[in-house]
Amino acid sequence: MKFSNRILSMQYSPIRKLAPYGDAAKKKGIHVYPLNIGQPDIETPQQFMEGVANYKDAVLKYAQSQGLDETIESFIKYYKEWKIDFEKDELIITNGGSEAISLALTTICDVDDEIIIPEPFYTNYGGFAEAVGAKVVPFITKAEEGFHLPTKEVITSKITNKTRALMVSNPGNPTGVVYTEAEVRMLADICKEYDLFLIADEVYREFVYDGLKYTSALYMKDIEDRVILIDSISKRYSACGARIGLVASKNKELIAQIMKICQTRLCVPTIEQLAAANLINTPKEYFEKVLMEYEARRNILHEKLSKIPGVVCEKPTGAFYVVAKLPIKNGEDFAKWMLTDFSHNNKTVMFAPAEGFYATEGLGVDEIRLSYCLNTEALSDAMDVLALGLEKYMEIQGTAQI
Ligand SMILES: Cc1ncc(COP(=O)(O)O)c(C=O)c1O
């Protein structure tokens, strides 16, 4: 029996594919620090749990395909605080930001169409593009430039008559980059000049450090009908399990087209939507505390990584990830080895090999992505364990390969 070429060409997520090795290590009684996945350990605001109790109906019904009124209204209110005005028919509640990405690509891409993305990029963009038969066309951003965008010419050189959109995550996963206003302006100019959509994944909007200013793609008023906003409560409120996200656009026709698929998939879970609606009542101090916590984690991670001989990594300014280049041949082999062959004081670290965050063959092979979703004490210990593991691995492998 035959499987589709689309599914056969898809990779397993580099974020999750080493999990069986992690589980095996745990079965052996080893504590595994999970730096592979962007699953925050921050407590979900109480407002979410209180919102669950707002469901009073005796029947757990389908919600409207667009989303519950309460949830839509709460997002509209949230965006107002960011000086972004949405009307009700400009947004749709989705099963996480993940579904929002999938809906956006399905709606604008035919088979063989192309999406231009800076690499390294959130690995699942590749999977979602492949699932609709579209192709990711990457342009390289470099660690030594803090993963900022290259010149306009570099980006436009990738445009063909099959290009449908530029897609960016800002702040960036896995890079931690926060684009300047000039960079967002440049993306807007390109989209305008070449008649493209700008898929703006802003799920990490709140996670910007060092007092940097955040520029949403929607601040570029002259292209607002080209912007497809991807959003989610997963990271913002540490509510990954709720699976509540959103796709939004000032382009009402686009939203109307997306609705066709949304009606087919019926709706997003009702109780989670109600609970998410109540998150709008989360006090401001929640974000202030969370931001301080992540900034402290970022500092520890970067300081410790920088001290490991041979490791190259720039200090990230947003989201909660860092890409580090290691003095080894293959990040995936090392990641597996850390789970199968190494522990220190009965502890080891799981992280994501970075190769899967690149579309260009051969790039990122000696890099890894670490997420700093652990408290400072655990993170600090995890980094010590990683440093010892790397030292041992290099000893075993011999220095010839370095
Ligand atoms: C950049 C980016 N976009 C979208 C998502 C999807 O998040 P969710 O489906 O949980 O909303 C993630 C998750 O890690 C992400 O990092």
The ligand as an ORCA input file, in Angstrom:
! r2SCAN-3c Opt
* xyz 0 1
  C       7.401     30.148     16.418
  C       6.289     29.248     16.833
  N       5.128     29.336     16.202
  C       4.099     28.547     16.519
  C       4.211     27.596     17.504
  C       3.045     26.725     17.787
  O       2.563     26.846     19.077
  P       1.133     26.353     19.534
  O       0.564     25.470     18.480
  O       1.334     25.656     20.821
  O       0.326     27.593     19.682
  C       5.418     27.459     18.197
  C       5.601     26.426     19.228
  O       6.664     26.174     19.736
  C       6.484     28.310     17.852
  O       7.663     28.235     18.462
*
